[in-house]
Amino acid sequence: MASRQTWILVGVLVLGALALVAVAVVPLPQENVPRVSGQSPRDASLRRRTTKVDWSQVPIDRQRVYGYLKQICALGPRPSGSPGMQRQIALLQAHFQNLGAQVQQQSFVVRHPLDGTPVRMTNLLIRWHPERSSRVLLCAHYDTRPYPDRDPVDPRGTFLGANDGASGVAVLMELGHHLGKLKLRHGVDFVLFDGEEFVFRETDRYFLGSEHFARHYAQSRRKYRYRWGVLLDMVGDADLAIYQEANSMRTAATRRLTRSIWNTARRLGVREFVPRIGYEVRDDHLPLNEIARIPTCDVIDFHYPYWHTRQDVPEKCSPESLAKVAWVMLEWLKRLR
Ligand SMILES: [Zn+2]
């Protein structure tokens, strides 16, 4: 009897130890992960989907859009409140005004997460056909992370943010050449969010710019309404594969929106848009969906090995990837009813 009891005790202890190990291995719940969660499967058979495109038939200028990405990176790092961000604001303001858009700055001040000093944040609002009351929002963040914290060699080195920062901006700069001429029922606003990742520690807050924008939209008296929102983030990876993002498939409205974008890609033969969920990402679309109640989809390629490292540079992006995303967005806009 005694020995049997001992074995039962040993069994219970072993099971207990296994349960502890399991708890340690299971990923943290999503809300404890500041920006992203979910696995990054690197299934090579799924990723080699590069589409051959007859570029003479595509209205997007792939060298021009890639040139914009390089031009933004040449400004240097662009964290909130930095001289690089100031230079970027000046560049974008001139770019979009020259193309005929109305440009507004939406500024607000936050406390620096490390020393509490005031930091001025600026969302850039770029309006096409501002008189139209039914509107579509295309957005991206344009600040870059202060440090490449995931860099295996120098996590306090220089972070350029070619894909994570400049790629969405470059696509919008290219689309600016087409928006004035488009015959749409809707007005279109491009919004560039500041403070997406003004983050120095795990506990620092993300999405400062999009949250400010969403609150302002929800609380202000206005004559227009956003029907749809599309967020572009990390869309320049030379090895592009854009899966659907789980938070963008939560409600009937966002599912409809997400599927309409992927259907546009399929119609064009851009197979880099893979029509199934690949990851769950916390990003600027959450405040838009939850605070502003604008059905918003995150178009993001989260399988990017250089994410938050010093290797996130223009050479890891490609003209073709940027141009394919710009093309899908342009054709999606043309078909909007
Ligand atoms: Zn980032």
py3Dmol code that shows the C-alpha trace and the ligand (Angstrom):
import py3Dmol

protein = """\
ATOM      1  CA  MET A   1       0.000   0.000   0.000  1.00  0.00           C
ATOM      2  CA  ALA A   2       2.645   2.407   1.063  1.00  0.00           C
ATOM      3  CA  SER A   3       4.630   1.984  -2.126  1.00  0.00           C
ATOM      4  CA  ARG A   4       1.474   2.382  -4.254  1.00  0.00           C
ATOM      5  CA  GLN A   5       0.708   5.670  -2.490  1.00  0.00           C
ATOM      6  CA  THR A   6       4.265   6.805  -3.127  1.00  0.00           C
ATOM      7  CA  TRP A   7       3.869   6.120  -6.846  1.00  0.00           C
ATOM      8  CA  ILE A   8       0.600   8.026  -6.941  1.00  0.00           C
ATOM      9  CA  LEU A   9       2.345  10.944  -5.206  1.00  0.00           C
ATOM     10  CA  VAL A  10       5.225  10.795  -7.699  1.00  0.00           C
ATOM     11  CA  GLY A  11       2.698  10.691 -10.566  1.00  0.00           C
ATOM     12  CA  VAL A  12       0.880  13.751  -9.233  1.00  0.00           C
ATOM     13  CA  LEU A  13       4.171  15.631  -8.845  1.00  0.00           C
ATOM     14  CA  VAL A  14       5.262  14.760 -12.398  1.00  0.00           C
ATOM     15  CA  LEU A  15       1.895  15.844 -13.815  1.00  0.00           C
ATOM     16  CA  GLY A  16       2.111  19.059 -11.817  1.00  0.00           C
ATOM     17  CA  ALA A  17       5.590  19.776 -13.143  1.00  0.00           C
ATOM     18  CA  LEU A  18       4.436  19.091 -16.724  1.00  0.00           C
ATOM     19  CA  ALA A  19       1.499  21.469 -16.253  1.00  0.00           C
ATOM     20  CA  LEU A  20       3.901  24.196 -15.059  1.00  0.00           C
ATOM     21  CA  VAL A  21       6.140  23.687 -18.100  1.00  0.00           C
ATOM     22  CA  ALA A  22       3.061  23.839 -20.366  1.00  0.00           C
ATOM     23  CA  VAL A  23       1.991  27.138 -18.803  1.00  0.00           C
ATOM     24  CA  ALA A  24       5.471  28.546 -19.324  1.00  0.00           C
ATOM     25  CA  VAL A  25       5.538  27.491 -22.993  1.00  0.00           C
ATOM     26  CA  VAL A  26       2.036  28.598 -24.012  1.00  0.00           C
ATOM     27  CA  PRO A  27       2.187  32.136 -25.446  1.00  0.00           C
ATOM     28  CA  LEU A  28       0.880  35.013 -23.368  1.00  0.00           C
ATOM     29  CA  PRO A  29      -2.697  36.045 -23.950  1.00  0.00           C
ATOM     30  CA  GLN A  30      -2.977  38.519 -26.776  1.00  0.00           C
ATOM     31  CA  GLU A  31      -3.698  41.611 -24.673  1.00  0.00           C
ATOM     32  CA  ASN A  32      -0.343  41.206 -22.907  1.00  0.00           C
ATOM     33  CA  VAL A  33       1.520  41.459 -26.177  1.00  0.00           C
ATOM     34  CA  PRO A  34       1.870  45.119 -27.067  1.00  0.00           C
ATOM     35  CA  ARG A  35       1.636  45.084 -30.801  1.00  0.00           C
ATOM     36  CA  VAL A  36       1.580  41.673 -32.351  1.00  0.00           C
ATOM     37  CA  SER A  37       0.852  38.137 -31.466  1.00  0.00           C
ATOM     38  CA  GLY A  38       0.446  34.874 -33.275  1.00  0.00           C
ATOM     39  CA  GLN A  39       3.077  32.764 -34.871  1.00  0.00           C
ATOM     40  CA  SER A  40       5.128  33.645 -37.921  1.00  0.00           C
ATOM     41  CA  PRO A  41       5.023  30.367 -39.859  1.00  0.00           C
ATOM     42  CA  ARG A  42       7.749  30.318 -42.448  1.00  0.00           C
ATOM     43  CA  ASP A  43       6.235  27.783 -44.767  1.00  0.00           C
ATOM     44  CA  ALA A  44       8.322  28.106 -47.915  1.00  0.00           C
ATOM     45  CA  SER A  45       5.768  26.308 -50.082  1.00  0.00           C
ATOM     46  CA  LEU A  46       3.209  28.968 -49.188  1.00  0.00           C
ATOM     47  CA  ARG A  47       5.501  31.909 -49.600  1.00  0.00           C
ATOM     48  CA  ARG A  48       6.776  31.408 -53.155  1.00  0.00           C
ATOM     49  CA  ARG A  49       3.817  33.010 -54.841  1.00  0.00           C
ATOM     50  CA  THR A  50       5.511  35.788 -56.777  1.00  0.00           C
ATOM     51  CA  THR A  51       3.184  36.865 -59.556  1.00  0.00           C
ATOM     52  CA  LYS A  52       4.477  37.782 -62.969  1.00  0.00           C
ATOM     53  CA  VAL A  53       2.891  41.058 -63.979  1.00  0.00           C
ATOM     54  CA  ASP A  54       2.845  42.759 -67.378  1.00  0.00           C
ATOM     55  CA  TRP A  55       3.837  46.149 -66.014  1.00  0.00           C
ATOM     56  CA  SER A  56       3.020  47.940 -69.256  1.00  0.00           C
ATOM     57  CA  GLN A  57      -0.655  47.233 -68.453  1.00  0.00           C
ATOM     58  CA  VAL A  58      -0.485  48.469 -64.853  1.00  0.00           C
ATOM     59  CA  PRO A  59      -1.219  52.124 -64.054  1.00  0.00           C
ATOM     60  CA  ILE A  60       1.232  52.135 -61.132  1.00  0.00           C
ATOM     61  CA  ASP A  61       4.830  53.325 -61.581  1.00  0.00           C
ATOM     62  CA  ARG A  62       6.871  50.783 -59.630  1.00  0.00           C
ATOM     63  CA  GLN A  63      10.173  52.674 -59.866  1.00  0.00           C
ATOM     64  CA  ARG A  64       8.497  55.839 -58.667  1.00  0.00           C
ATOM     65  CA  VAL A  65       6.887  54.177 -55.637  1.00  0.00           C
ATOM     66  CA  TYR A  66      10.184  52.512 -54.689  1.00  0.00           C
ATOM     67  CA  GLY A  67      11.913  55.882 -55.175  1.00  0.00           C
ATOM     68  CA  TYR A  68       9.513  57.334 -52.601  1.00  0.00           C
ATOM     69  CA  LEU A  69      10.420  54.617 -50.114  1.00  0.00           C
ATOM     70  CA  LYS A  70      14.142  55.372 -50.570  1.00  0.00           C
ATOM     71  CA  GLN A  71      13.520  59.107 -50.338  1.00  0.00           C
ATOM     72  CA  ILE A  72      11.749  58.684 -46.988  1.00  0.00           C
ATOM     73  CA  CYS A  73      14.486  56.424 -45.614  1.00  0.00           C
ATOM     74  CA  ALA A  74      17.110  58.946 -46.733  1.00  0.00           C
ATOM     75  CA  LEU A  75      15.586  61.352 -44.184  1.00  0.00           C
ATOM     76  CA  GLY A  76      17.007  59.081 -41.475  1.00  0.00           C
ATOM     77  CA  PRO A  77      15.131  57.597 -38.496  1.00  0.00           C
ATOM     78  CA  ARG A  78      11.704  59.192 -37.992  1.00  0.00           C
ATOM     79  CA  PRO A  79      10.497  58.603 -34.438  1.00  0.00           C
ATOM     80  CA  SER A  80       7.835  60.937 -33.049  1.00  0.00           C
ATOM     81  CA  GLY A  81       9.183  64.404 -32.274  1.00  0.00           C
ATOM     82  CA  SER A  82      12.509  63.841 -34.078  1.00  0.00           C
ATOM     83  CA  PRO A  83      14.144  66.089 -36.699  1.00  0.00           C
ATOM     84  CA  GLY A  84      13.689  63.210 -39.195  1.00  0.00           C
ATOM     85  CA  MET A  85       9.932  63.292 -38.558  1.00  0.00           C
ATOM     86  CA  GLN A  86       9.916  67.075 -39.085  1.00  0.00           C
ATOM     87  CA  ARG A  87      11.669  66.635 -42.436  1.00  0.00           C
ATOM     88  CA  GLN A  88       9.194  63.926 -43.389  1.00  0.00           C
ATOM     89  CA  ILE A  89       6.186  66.125 -42.587  1.00  0.00           C
ATOM     90  CA  ALA A  90       7.597  68.898 -44.791  1.00  0.00           C
ATOM     91  CA  LEU A  91       8.246  66.468 -47.647  1.00  0.00           C
ATOM     92  CA  LEU A  92       4.776  64.904 -47.514  1.00  0.00           C
ATOM     93  CA  GLN A  93       2.957  68.193 -47.108  1.00  0.00           C
ATOM     94  CA  ALA A  94       4.617  69.512 -50.285  1.00  0.00           C
ATOM     95  CA  HIS A  95       4.136  66.221 -52.163  1.00  0.00           C
ATOM     96  CA  PHE A  96       0.398  65.957 -51.601  1.00  0.00           C
ATOM     97  CA  GLN A  97      -0.322  69.669 -52.014  1.00  0.00           C
ATOM     98  CA  ASN A  98       1.462  69.614 -55.367  1.00  0.00           C
ATOM     99  CA  LEU A  99      -0.840  66.769 -56.407  1.00  0.00           C
ATOM    100  CA  GLY A 100      -3.917  68.823 -55.526  1.00  0.00           C
ATOM    101  CA  ALA A 101      -4.906  67.452 -52.122  1.00  0.00           C
ATOM    102  CA  GLN A 102      -5.952  69.460 -49.096  1.00  0.00           C
ATOM    103  CA  VAL A 103      -3.437  68.751 -46.308  1.00  0.00           C
ATOM    104  CA  GLN A 104      -4.129  69.293 -42.606  1.00  0.00           C
ATOM    105  CA  GLN A 105      -2.043  68.644 -39.530  1.00  0.00           C
ATOM    106  CA  GLN A 106      -3.758  67.197 -36.475  1.00  0.00           C
ATOM    107  CA  SER A 107      -1.344  67.870 -33.615  1.00  0.00           C
ATOM    108  CA  PHE A 108      -1.412  66.956 -29.958  1.00  0.00           C
ATOM    109  CA  VAL A 109       1.114  66.641 -27.159  1.00  0.00           C
ATOM    110  CA  VAL A 110       2.048  63.563 -25.132  1.00  0.00           C
ATOM    111  CA  ARG A 111       4.510  62.995 -22.300  1.00  0.00           C
ATOM    112  CA  HIS A 112       7.724  61.271 -23.275  1.00  0.00           C
ATOM    113  CA  PRO A 113       7.474  57.746 -21.832  1.00  0.00           C
ATOM    114  CA  LEU A 114      10.978  57.917 -20.329  1.00  0.00           C
ATOM    115  CA  ASP A 115      11.419  61.453 -18.948  1.00  0.00           C
ATOM    116  CA  GLY A 116       7.943  63.007 -19.069  1.00  0.00           C
ATOM    117  CA  THR A 117       8.961  65.945 -21.279  1.00  0.00           C
ATOM    118  CA  PRO A 118       6.322  67.095 -23.798  1.00  0.00           C
ATOM    119  CA  VAL A 119       6.485  65.542 -27.264  1.00  0.00           C
ATOM    120  CA  ARG A 120       4.479  67.014 -30.114  1.00  0.00           C
ATOM    121  CA  MET A 121       2.681  64.439 -32.270  1.00  0.00           C
ATOM    122  CA  THR A 122       1.220  65.175 -35.682  1.00  0.00           C
ATOM    123  CA  ASN A 123      -1.204  63.101 -37.722  1.00  0.00           C
ATOM    124  CA  LEU A 124      -1.224  64.190 -41.350  1.00  0.00           C
ATOM    125  CA  LEU A 125      -4.668  64.336 -43.019  1.00  0.00           C
ATOM    126  CA  ILE A 126      -4.656  64.380 -46.814  1.00  0.00           C
ATOM    127  CA  ARG A 127      -8.086  65.019 -48.311  1.00  0.00           C
ATOM    128  CA  TRP A 128      -9.290  64.309 -51.838  1.00  0.00           C
ATOM    129  CA  HIS A 129     -12.677  65.798 -52.748  1.00  0.00           C
ATOM    130  CA  PRO A 130     -13.188  67.159 -49.234  1.00  0.00           C
ATOM    131  CA  GLU A 131     -16.782  68.226 -50.034  1.00  0.00           C
ATOM    132  CA  ARG A 132     -18.036  64.631 -50.309  1.00  0.00           C
ATOM    133  CA  SER A 133     -19.802  63.366 -47.206  1.00  0.00           C
ATOM    134  CA  SER A 134     -19.334  59.658 -47.858  1.00  0.00           C
ATOM    135  CA  ARG A 135     -15.638  58.942 -47.425  1.00  0.00           C
ATOM    136  CA  VAL A 136     -13.033  56.184 -47.448  1.00  0.00           C
ATOM    137  CA  LEU A 137      -9.981  56.192 -45.209  1.00  0.00           C
ATOM    138  CA  LEU A 138      -6.610  54.857 -46.368  1.00  0.00           C
ATOM    139  CA  CYS A 139      -3.993  55.054 -43.654  1.00  0.00           C
ATOM    140  CA  ALA A 140      -0.520  54.078 -42.494  1.00  0.00           C
ATOM    141  CA  HIS A 141       1.746  54.977 -39.616  1.00  0.00           C
ATOM    142  CA  TYR A 142       4.672  57.182 -40.535  1.00  0.00           C
ATOM    143  CA  ASP A 143       6.673  57.260 -37.326  1.00  0.00           C
ATOM    144  CA  THR A 144       9.457  54.725 -36.842  1.00  0.00           C
ATOM    145  CA  ARG A 145      10.317  52.793 -33.718  1.00  0.00           C
ATOM    146  CA  PRO A 146      13.015  54.557 -31.647  1.00  0.00           C
ATOM    147  CA  TYR A 147      15.282  51.475 -31.577  1.00  0.00           C
ATOM    148  CA  PRO A 148      15.630  48.165 -33.429  1.00  0.00           C
ATOM    149  CA  ASP A 149      14.943  46.215 -30.221  1.00  0.00           C
ATOM    150  CA  ARG A 150      14.826  42.830 -31.929  1.00  0.00           C
ATOM    151  CA  ASP A 151      18.236  43.245 -33.542  1.00  0.00           C
ATOM    152  CA  PRO A 152      20.417  40.330 -32.452  1.00  0.00           C
ATOM    153  CA  VAL A 153      23.626  42.404 -32.570  1.00  0.00           C
ATOM    154  CA  ASP A 154      22.785  46.007 -31.711  1.00  0.00           C
ATOM    155  CA  PRO A 155      19.271  46.541 -30.306  1.00  0.00           C
ATOM    156  CA  ARG A 156      20.206  50.191 -29.600  1.00  0.00           C
ATOM    157  CA  GLY A 157      21.429  50.806 -33.152  1.00  0.00           C
ATOM    158  CA  THR A 158      19.858  52.812 -35.966  1.00  0.00           C
ATOM    159  CA  PHE A 159      16.370  51.818 -37.076  1.00  0.00           C
ATOM    160  CA  LEU A 160      15.435  52.970 -40.572  1.00  0.00           C
ATOM    161  CA  GLY A 161      11.973  51.406 -40.883  1.00  0.00           C
ATOM    162  CA  ALA A 162      11.883  50.865 -44.655  1.00  0.00           C
ATOM    163  CA  ASN A 163       9.107  48.286 -44.471  1.00  0.00           C
ATOM    164  CA  ASP A 164       7.817  49.134 -40.977  1.00  0.00           C
ATOM    165  CA  GLY A 165       7.102  52.795 -41.568  1.00  0.00           C
ATOM    166  CA  ALA A 166       8.061  53.942 -45.054  1.00  0.00           C
ATOM    167  CA  SER A 167       6.311  51.273 -47.168  1.00  0.00           C
ATOM    168  CA  GLY A 168       2.727  52.322 -46.408  1.00  0.00           C
ATOM    169  CA  VAL A 169       3.654  55.992 -46.854  1.00  0.00           C
ATOM    170  CA  ALA A 170       5.317  55.288 -50.222  1.00  0.00           C
ATOM    171  CA  VAL A 171       2.209  53.462 -51.484  1.00  0.00           C
ATOM    172  CA  LEU A 172       0.019  56.419 -50.492  1.00  0.00           C
ATOM    173  CA  MET A 173       2.455  58.856 -52.155  1.00  0.00           C
ATOM    174  CA  GLU A 174       2.111  56.859 -55.385  1.00  0.00           C
ATOM    175  CA  LEU A 175      -1.690  56.631 -55.093  1.00  0.00           C
ATOM    176  CA  GLY A 176      -1.730  60.415 -54.762  1.00  0.00           C
ATOM    177  CA  HIS A 177      -0.882  60.615 -58.473  1.00  0.00           C
ATOM    178  CA  HIS A 178      -4.168  58.842 -59.300  1.00  0.00           C
ATOM    179  CA  LEU A 179      -6.665  60.123 -56.748  1.00  0.00           C
ATOM    180  CA  GLY A 180      -7.378  63.521 -58.284  1.00  0.00           C
ATOM    181  CA  LYS A 181      -8.381  61.866 -61.584  1.00  0.00           C
ATOM    182  CA  LEU A 182     -10.487  59.040 -60.151  1.00  0.00           C
ATOM    183  CA  LYS A 183     -14.228  59.214 -60.679  1.00  0.00           C
ATOM    184  CA  LEU A 184     -15.548  58.007 -57.340  1.00  0.00           C
ATOM    185  CA  ARG A 185     -18.784  58.518 -55.468  1.00  0.00           C
ATOM    186  CA  HIS A 186     -16.757  58.785 -52.282  1.00  0.00           C
ATOM    187  CA  GLY A 187     -14.196  61.233 -51.039  1.00  0.00           C
ATOM    188  CA  VAL A 188     -10.910  59.685 -49.946  1.00  0.00           C
ATOM    189  CA  ASP A 189      -8.748  60.668 -46.997  1.00  0.00           C
ATOM    190  CA  PHE A 190      -5.204  59.450 -46.515  1.00  0.00           C
ATOM    191  CA  VAL A 191      -4.231  59.665 -42.863  1.00  0.00           C
ATOM    192  CA  LEU A 192      -0.663  59.202 -41.673  1.00  0.00           C
ATOM    193  CA  PHE A 193      -0.539  58.334 -37.992  1.00  0.00           C
ATOM    194  CA  ASP A 194       2.174  59.508 -35.670  1.00  0.00           C
ATOM    195  CA  GLY A 195       3.004  57.636 -32.451  1.00  0.00           C
ATOM    196  CA  GLU A 196       2.192  54.119 -33.616  1.00  0.00           C
ATOM    197  CA  GLU A 197       5.240  52.850 -31.794  1.00  0.00           C
ATOM    198  CA  PHE A 198       6.799  55.577 -29.690  1.00  0.00           C
ATOM    199  CA  VAL A 199       7.795  52.710 -27.473  1.00  0.00           C
ATOM    200  CA  PHE A 200      10.884  52.268 -25.344  1.00  0.00           C
ATOM    201  CA  ARG A 201       9.665  49.592 -22.906  1.00  0.00           C
ATOM    202  CA  GLU A 202       7.153  46.759 -23.029  1.00  0.00           C
ATOM    203  CA  THR A 203       4.715  48.777 -20.934  1.00  0.00           C
ATOM    204  CA  ASP A 204       4.696  51.891 -23.151  1.00  0.00           C
ATOM    205  CA  ARG A 205       1.519  52.674 -25.072  1.00  0.00           C
ATOM    206  CA  TYR A 206       1.117  52.054 -28.780  1.00  0.00           C
ATOM    207  CA  PHE A 207      -1.244  53.686 -31.313  1.00  0.00           C
ATOM    208  CA  LEU A 208      -1.155  57.221 -29.854  1.00  0.00           C
ATOM    209  CA  GLY A 209      -1.895  58.904 -33.189  1.00  0.00           C
ATOM    210  CA  SER A 210      -4.650  56.560 -34.343  1.00  0.00           C
ATOM    211  CA  GLU A 211      -6.290  56.685 -30.918  1.00  0.00           C
ATOM    212  CA  HIS A 212      -6.267  60.477 -30.943  1.00  0.00           C
ATOM    213  CA  PHE A 213      -7.677  60.502 -34.480  1.00  0.00           C
ATOM    214  CA  ALA A 214     -10.376  57.944 -33.616  1.00  0.00           C
ATOM    215  CA  ARG A 215     -11.483  59.836 -30.491  1.00  0.00           C
ATOM    216  CA  HIS A 216     -11.615  63.121 -32.342  1.00  0.00           C
ATOM    217  CA  TYR A 217     -13.692  61.515 -35.106  1.00  0.00           C
ATOM    218  CA  ALA A 218     -16.074  59.859 -32.637  1.00  0.00           C
ATOM    219  CA  GLN A 219     -16.602  63.026 -30.589  1.00  0.00           C
ATOM    220  CA  SER A 220     -16.660  65.813 -33.167  1.00  0.00           C
ATOM    221  CA  ARG A 221     -19.687  67.166 -35.012  1.00  0.00           C
ATOM    222  CA  ARG A 222     -18.963  66.569 -38.673  1.00  0.00           C
ATOM    223  CA  LYS A 223     -20.731  66.449 -42.001  1.00  0.00           C
ATOM    224  CA  TYR A 224     -18.977  63.348 -43.333  1.00  0.00           C
ATOM    225  CA  ARG A 225     -18.726  59.684 -42.488  1.00  0.00           C
ATOM    226  CA  TYR A 226     -16.052  57.093 -43.241  1.00  0.00           C
ATOM    227  CA  ARG A 227     -17.628  54.005 -44.769  1.00  0.00           C
ATOM    228  CA  TRP A 228     -14.452  51.939 -44.830  1.00  0.00           C
ATOM    229  CA  GLY A 229     -10.898  52.132 -43.614  1.00  0.00           C
ATOM    230  CA  VAL A 230      -7.807  50.324 -44.895  1.00  0.00           C
ATOM    231  CA  LEU A 231      -4.533  50.348 -42.982  1.00  0.00           C
ATOM    232  CA  LEU A 232      -1.314  49.642 -44.906  1.00  0.00           C
ATOM    233  CA  ASP A 233       1.580  48.413 -42.768  1.00  0.00           C
ATOM    234  CA  MET A 234       4.695  46.474 -43.844  1.00  0.00           C
ATOM    235  CA  VAL A 235       3.637  46.146 -47.472  1.00  0.00           C
ATOM    236  CA  GLY A 236       7.066  46.421 -49.119  1.00  0.00           C
ATOM    237  CA  ASP A 237       8.779  43.086 -48.316  1.00  0.00           C
ATOM    238  CA  ALA A 238      10.595  41.845 -51.420  1.00  0.00           C
ATOM    239  CA  ASP A 239       9.295  38.381 -50.460  1.00  0.00           C
ATOM    240  CA  LEU A 240       5.686  39.505 -50.234  1.00  0.00           C
ATOM    241  CA  ALA A 241       2.862  37.350 -48.839  1.00  0.00           C
ATOM    242  CA  ILE A 242      -0.100  39.207 -47.364  1.00  0.00           C
ATOM    243  CA  TYR A 243      -2.401  36.959 -45.391  1.00  0.00           C
ATOM    244  CA  GLN A 244      -5.681  38.123 -43.942  1.00  0.00           C
ATOM    245  CA  GLU A 245      -5.326  39.420 -40.394  1.00  0.00           C
ATOM    246  CA  ALA A 246      -7.539  37.920 -37.676  1.00  0.00           C
ATOM    247  CA  ASN A 247      -8.742  41.186 -36.089  1.00  0.00           C
ATOM    248  CA  SER A 248      -9.797  42.330 -39.578  1.00  0.00           C
ATOM    249  CA  MET A 249     -12.136  39.319 -39.826  1.00  0.00           C
ATOM    250  CA  ARG A 250     -13.971  39.809 -36.512  1.00  0.00           C
ATOM    251  CA  THR A 251     -17.174  41.551 -37.571  1.00  0.00           C
ATOM    252  CA  ALA A 252     -19.424  41.014 -40.581  1.00  0.00           C
ATOM    253  CA  ALA A 253     -18.496  44.482 -41.886  1.00  0.00           C
ATOM    254  CA  THR A 254     -14.718  44.024 -41.649  1.00  0.00           C
ATOM    255  CA  ARG A 255     -14.960  40.490 -43.109  1.00  0.00           C
ATOM    256  CA  ARG A 256     -16.853  41.880 -46.088  1.00  0.00           C
ATOM    257  CA  LEU A 257     -14.266  44.623 -46.491  1.00  0.00           C
ATOM    258  CA  THR A 258     -11.277  42.283 -46.170  1.00  0.00           C
ATOM    259  CA  ARG A 259     -12.724  39.803 -48.645  1.00  0.00           C
ATOM    260  CA  SER A 260     -13.464  42.557 -51.161  1.00  0.00           C
ATOM    261  CA  ILE A 261      -9.778  43.587 -51.126  1.00  0.00           C
ATOM    262  CA  TRP A 262      -8.527  40.013 -51.513  1.00  0.00           C
ATOM    263  CA  ASN A 263     -11.101  39.438 -54.287  1.00  0.00           C
ATOM    264  CA  THR A 264      -9.712  42.468 -56.108  1.00  0.00           C
ATOM    265  CA  ALA A 265      -6.217  40.985 -55.831  1.00  0.00           C
ATOM    266  CA  ARG A 266      -7.432  37.637 -57.172  1.00  0.00           C
ATOM    267  CA  ARG A 267      -9.147  39.355 -60.112  1.00  0.00           C
ATOM    268  CA  LEU A 268      -5.855  41.097 -60.950  1.00  0.00           C
ATOM    269  CA  GLY A 269      -3.868  37.893 -60.489  1.00  0.00           C
ATOM    270  CA  VAL A 270      -1.853  39.274 -57.561  1.00  0.00           C
ATOM    271  CA  ARG A 271      -1.442  36.014 -55.687  1.00  0.00           C
ATOM    272  CA  GLU A 272       0.697  37.587 -52.959  1.00  0.00           C
ATOM    273  CA  PHE A 273      -2.659  38.370 -51.307  1.00  0.00           C
ATOM    274  CA  VAL A 274      -3.328  34.965 -49.754  1.00  0.00           C
ATOM    275  CA  PRO A 275      -7.046  34.538 -48.957  1.00  0.00           C
ATOM    276  CA  ARG A 276      -6.809  33.039 -45.502  1.00  0.00           C
ATOM    277  CA  ILE A 277      -5.940  34.174 -42.006  1.00  0.00           C
ATOM    278  CA  GLY A 278      -2.204  34.078 -41.312  1.00  0.00           C
ATOM    279  CA  TYR A 279      -1.727  36.057 -38.085  1.00  0.00           C
ATOM    280  CA  GLU A 280      -3.331  38.304 -35.549  1.00  0.00           C
ATOM    281  CA  VAL A 281      -1.827  41.763 -35.250  1.00  0.00           C
ATOM    282  CA  ARG A 282      -2.587  44.588 -32.858  1.00  0.00           C
ATOM    283  CA  ASP A 283      -2.186  47.687 -34.978  1.00  0.00           C
ATOM    284  CA  ASP A 284      -3.683  51.116 -35.742  1.00  0.00           C
ATOM    285  CA  HIS A 285      -6.864  49.506 -37.115  1.00  0.00           C
ATOM    286  CA  LEU A 286      -7.993  48.601 -33.583  1.00  0.00           C
ATOM    287  CA  PRO A 287      -8.759  52.189 -32.429  1.00  0.00           C
ATOM    288  CA  LEU A 288     -10.451  52.842 -35.780  1.00  0.00           C
ATOM    289  CA  ASN A 289     -12.700  49.793 -35.390  1.00  0.00           C
ATOM    290  CA  GLU A 290     -13.297  50.061 -31.654  1.00  0.00           C
ATOM    291  CA  ILE A 291     -13.352  53.810 -30.935  1.00  0.00           C
ATOM    292  CA  ALA A 292     -14.259  55.422 -34.262  1.00  0.00           C
ATOM    293  CA  ARG A 293     -16.459  52.479 -35.371  1.00  0.00           C
ATOM    294  CA  ILE A 294     -15.024  52.668 -38.884  1.00  0.00           C
ATOM    295  CA  PRO A 295     -14.860  49.115 -40.325  1.00  0.00           C
ATOM    296  CA  THR A 296     -11.111  48.916 -40.982  1.00  0.00           C
ATOM    297  CA  CYS A 297      -8.914  46.182 -42.402  1.00  0.00           C
ATOM    298  CA  ASP A 298      -5.181  45.814 -41.754  1.00  0.00           C
ATOM    299  CA  VAL A 299      -3.272  44.949 -44.925  1.00  0.00           C
ATOM    300  CA  ILE A 300       0.002  43.678 -43.464  1.00  0.00           C
ATOM    301  CA  ASP A 301       2.678  41.133 -44.362  1.00  0.00           C
ATOM    302  CA  PHE A 302       3.746  40.090 -40.928  1.00  0.00           C
ATOM    303  CA  HIS A 303       6.186  37.423 -42.155  1.00  0.00           C
ATOM    304  CA  TYR A 304       9.132  39.786 -42.278  1.00  0.00           C
ATOM    305  CA  PRO A 305      12.359  38.447 -40.804  1.00  0.00           C
ATOM    306  CA  TYR A 306      13.887  41.938 -40.474  1.00  0.00           C
ATOM    307  CA  TRP A 307      11.025  43.286 -38.336  1.00  0.00           C
ATOM    308  CA  HIS A 308      12.398  45.711 -35.688  1.00  0.00           C
ATOM    309  CA  THR A 309      16.011  45.078 -36.667  1.00  0.00           C
ATOM    310  CA  ARG A 310      18.715  47.205 -38.306  1.00  0.00           C
ATOM    311  CA  GLN A 311      18.110  45.145 -41.462  1.00  0.00           C
ATOM    312  CA  ASP A 312      14.747  46.779 -42.192  1.00  0.00           C
ATOM    313  CA  VAL A 313      16.249  48.800 -45.068  1.00  0.00           C
ATOM    314  CA  PRO A 314      15.179  49.600 -48.677  1.00  0.00           C
ATOM    315  CA  GLU A 315      17.201  46.652 -50.042  1.00  0.00           C
ATOM    316  CA  LYS A 316      14.835  44.257 -48.234  1.00  0.00           C
ATOM    317  CA  CYS A 317      11.855  45.814 -50.034  1.00  0.00           C
ATOM    318  CA  SER A 318      11.072  45.811 -53.743  1.00  0.00           C
ATOM    319  CA  PRO A 319       9.480  48.077 -56.374  1.00  0.00           C
ATOM    320  CA  GLU A 320       7.223  45.202 -57.455  1.00  0.00           C
ATOM    321  CA  SER A 321       5.821  44.506 -53.979  1.00  0.00           C
ATOM    322  CA  LEU A 322       4.985  48.155 -53.351  1.00  0.00           C
ATOM    323  CA  ALA A 323       3.473  48.508 -56.814  1.00  0.00           C
ATOM    324  CA  LYS A 324       1.309  45.396 -56.452  1.00  0.00           C
ATOM    325  CA  VAL A 325      -0.203  46.696 -53.213  1.00  0.00           C
ATOM    326  CA  ALA A 326      -0.767  50.145 -54.727  1.00  0.00           C
ATOM    327  CA  TRP A 327      -2.399  48.528 -57.769  1.00  0.00           C
ATOM    328  CA  VAL A 328      -4.771  46.394 -55.681  1.00  0.00           C
ATOM    329  CA  MET A 329      -5.783  49.429 -53.621  1.00  0.00           C
ATOM    330  CA  LEU A 330      -6.323  51.581 -56.720  1.00  0.00           C
ATOM    331  CA  GLU A 331      -8.513  48.967 -58.443  1.00  0.00           C
ATOM    332  CA  TRP A 332     -10.378  48.307 -55.188  1.00  0.00           C
ATOM    333  CA  LEU A 333     -11.167  52.039 -54.916  1.00  0.00           C
ATOM    334  CA  LYS A 334     -12.378  52.162 -58.541  1.00  0.00           C
ATOM    335  CA  ARG A 335     -14.905  49.394 -57.871  1.00  0.00           C
ATOM    336  CA  LEU A 336     -16.303  50.875 -54.655  1.00  0.00           C
ATOM    337  CA  ARG A 337     -20.027  51.534 -54.771  1.00  0.00           C
TER     338      ARG A 337
END
"""
ligand_1 = """\
1
ZN
Zn 6.924 48.239 -35.787
"""
view = py3Dmol.view(width=600, height=400)
view.addModel(protein, "pdb")
view.setStyle({"model": 0}, {"cartoon": {"style": "trace"}})
view.addModel(ligand_1, "xyz")
view.setStyle({"model": 1}, {"stick": {}})
view.zoomTo()
view.show()
